Amino acid sequence: MKKITGIVLAAAVVLFAAGCQKKAAGGALTVGIIQLVEHPALDAACKGFIDGLAEAGYKDGESIIIDYQNAQGEQANCVTIANKFVNDKDDLILAIATPAAQAVAQLTDDIPILITAVTDPATANLVETNERPGKNVTGTSDLTPVAAQIDLLKTILPDARTVGLMYCSSEQNSVFQIQLAKEACDKAGLRYVEGSVSNSNEIQQVTQSLVGKVDAIYIPTDNMLAAGMPLVAQVANEHRIPTVVGENGMVQSGGMVTYGINYYELGKQTAAQAVQILRDGASPADMPIEYLERCDLAVNEDSLAAVGVTLPEL
């Protein structure tokens, strides 16, 4: 695995409301964390958030109590967990990924909600605008440089003519990014074929359906496909189809290459903003959604060799 750090994308985050610093028992704050599913990107965002809080003096079990819950990719579980946090009257809820954020935001207007790994909070109806949320919700976006990723594909594969665009049709964040990818393909003179999935059981079949039709596959920061990336890589590598993906965790799971954000750093930026809000009493309604500016180029050498591609000087 080769990783090259570049420059890039912007930073920050947010959190709670004034007055939530006092907690009944022992003065410790309670923070509920709801994560949609386990995969490297979301895991890294969560770890970055917890580490960032600890570094600032908000260590789990001392000044804060963290209640971490994973929905295992099920929307019904998101709702159950969200109800638990609201009923527990947690001081803050961190929602990781769009479906988790939507489940929580629908249940409370009072508890400050911080979101991360959400591509476009405005189109997900989580905030009034990304610049001025206007509600009890704010946080960080994981919008990746989709156009730059398509340019990377074109640079690595100059003879490519048709790209398979794989995504989960029920993930709003993925639909949003695929539209950006289509625009980038049009600009680059690339044709595209869509390969959408609605559940994880379709991943291998849909990947197989692109064989013989495309010169490369592009996958954005899609939660279902991130979790199922080993299946995609198995089929793609067998048929020597290069894969350009949305983030580094997907490269670790078999994707060939990405130029994307660092989710651990995104989590830490979120924690930094959370601490600022806790200490200064900032309101989520007035804090804009922020973006991580730094991106990383990451390459999976095994996948590169499997598809027979030589990486040019970048």
N, C-alpha and C positions, 0 to 999 in steps of 0.2 A: 504494500500500500504506500503510495507516495502522496504527500500533502504539501502544497505550496500556498503560503499565506499571501494574499494580495491586499489591495486597499478597497475601501467602500461603502457601504449603504447606510445608515444613520443610527440612531440608538435610542433607547429609553423606555419609559414605562410609567406605571402608576399604581395608585392604590387608595387606601381608605379615606374615611371622612373624619372631620374634626369631632372630638368627643368620644372616639372609640378606643381611646388609650386606657380607659379604666375598665377593668374586668373584675367581675365579682370575686371569685376565689383566688386569693393570693396575688391579685393584680396582673396575672399573666394573660396575654391576649390569646385568643383562639383563632387559628387560621385553617380553614378547610381548603384542601387541594383536591380538585376533581380532574382527573386525566382521562381522556377518551379511550386510549388504548396503549398498550406497551409497544413501542418501537424506538430505535435509537434517538431519533430527533426529539420526540416528546419527552423521553426519559432524560435527555441531556438538558432540555429546558427546565424541567422540574428540579434536577440536581443543581443547576446554576442558580435557580431562585433560592433554594434552601441554603446553599453555600454562601450566596451573597448576603442573605439575612444574617447568617451566623457570623460572617466576617464583620458585620456592622453591629454586632452585639445582641442580635435577636436570635438566640440559639434555642432550638427545639428542646422543650423540657425545662427551660429556665424562664426567660422573659416571654416566650411564646409557647403555645402548645399546638403542634401541627397534626391535623387529622387528614391523612392521605388516603384517597380512595380512587381505585381504577375501575372504569366502567367496562373494560374488556371489549370495547368496540360496539357495545349495545346501547342504543338510544334510550331504551326503557330503563337501563341501569343508571344512565345519566340523570334521568328525572328522579329516580329513587334517591340517589346520592344528594342531588340538589335539595330535595325536600328535607333530608336529614340535616344538612347544613343550616337551612333556613329555620327549621324547628329548634335546632340547637342554639340559634341566635349567635352564630359565629361572628367575630369582629370583622373578618375579611374572608372572602372566598376567592381563590385563584382558580380560574378555569383554563385548562390547557386543551386547545383545539376548538374549532368552531361549534360542533354539535354540543360539546360540554358547556361552552359559554352560552349558547342559546337556551339550554335547559335551565341554567341558573338564572339568567336574566329575566326569564318569564315568570319567575316565582317571587322575586323581591325587588322593591324599589328603594329599600332602606339600607340593606347591608352593602357596603362598598364591594364591588366586584372588579378584580383585576383579571384581564385576559392576556393570553400569550399564545403564539403559534396559531393565530387567526389571520388569514390573508387580507381580508378587507372587511373590517367591522361594520362599515356603513352599509354595504350591500347585504350583509348578514343581519341587518336591522338590530344591531347591538347598541349603536350610538346614533345620534342625530346627524352628525357629520364627523369625519375623522379628525378634523381640525378643532372642533368644539363638541365633545361628546354630549353634553347637556343632560346626562343622566348619572346614575350611580355606577356606570361602567366605563372603564378606560383601560389602557394597557399598551401592549406592543404587537406589531404586525410581523409576520414572517414572510411578507411579500418578497419573493426572490427576483433577481434580475432575469426575467423570462427571455427578454429580447437578447440579452448577452449570452444566455445559455443556447439559444438557437444559433447565434453567431458562432459560438464555440463549436457547435455541431458542424456548421458549414466549414469552419476552419480545419477541423480534424478530418472531415469527410468531404472534401471539395467536389467529389464526383456524385455525391448523394443527390437524388432527384425527388424521392418521395419519403415522407416521414410518417411513422405511425404515432398518433397521439393517444396515449393510454391514460385513463382516469376513471374515477368512480363518479358516476352520474348523479349520485345522491349527496355528494359533498359540494356545497356551494363554493367553498374555497377552490376546489379543483376546476369547477365549471368556469369560474372567474379567470383562473390562470390559463386554461385551455383557449379561451377567447384571445388572450394576449399572445399565446403561442401561434394561433392561426394568423393573427396580424403580422407577427414576426416572420412566419413562413412566407406569407404573401410578399413581404418586403424583400426577403432573401431569394425569391424565385423558386421556392420549394412547394411541391404538392404535398398534401397530407391526407391520411386516412384515419378516421377516428376508431378507437377501440375502447369502448366504455364498458365498465363492469358495474353491477349493482350489488354483488356480494362476493365474498372471498372465494367461493367455490367456482366462480367464473374466470378467475385470473389466468389459470393455465390454458384454458380453452380459448380465451380472447387473444392471448399472446400467440398461441398456435395459429390463430386465424390470420395473423398479420404476416406469417412466413410466406415469402414469395411475392408479397405485395409492397413491401417497404424496404428501404435501404438502411434505415435506422429507426429506433424507437425513442420518443421523448416522453418522459413522465414528470409532471410537476410535483410539488410537495403535497402529495395525496396520502392521507392516513391509511386507507385500506391497502393501497399498493405499496406503501412503505413497509407495512407489516408483511406483505406477500411478495416482497422483492426477490427473495431466493427462488420462488417459482418462476418469476419473469426471467431472471438471469439464467436459470437452467435451460429454458426453451431458447432464449435469445442467443446464448453462448453456443449451444448445440448447433444452431443454424447460422452462426457467424453474423449475427445482427447486432451492431453496436447500440448501446443504450446510454443516452444522456439523461440524467435525472435531476431532481430538484434540490437535493441536499446531501451532505456528506454521509449521513447515516444510511442512506440508500446505496451509496457507493460501497460502504462497509458490508452491506448485505448482498452485493453482487453487481450493482450498477457499474457501468464502465467509467463514467466521468461526470463531474458536476463543477459548476462555478456557483457556489451558493453561500448562504449565511451560516454562521456558527450558532447552533441552538443553545449551547451552554452559555455562550456570551449573551445571547438574547435573554436567557433566564436571569443572569447576573445583573443585566441592565434593568430588568423588571424589578429585581430586589432593591437596587439602588434607589429607584423611584419610590418604591414602597416605603422604604425607610424615611425618605424625604417627606413623604406625606404623613407618616406616623408622627414624625417629630415637629413638622411645621404646620400640620393641620390643613394641607392642601385638599381641594375638593376634586374628585374624579370628573365632575361635570365640566370643569374648566381646563382640564389637562388634555392636550391633544394626543391622539394615537401616535406613537413614535416608531421609527424604523431603524434597524441595525445597519450601519453603513459599511461595515467590513464584510467582505466575502472571501471565501477560500476556494482555491482550485484543488480538487481531490481526484485521484485516479486509482482505480483498482487494477493493479498490474496483472492479476490472474485473468480478469475479464478481458483486458486489453490483448493479452496473448491468445486467449481463446477465440477471439473474433479476428485475429490477424491484423490488427491496426497498429501502425507506428505513430506515436504521438509526435507532432511537429514541435519545433521550438516555440514556446508560448511566452 
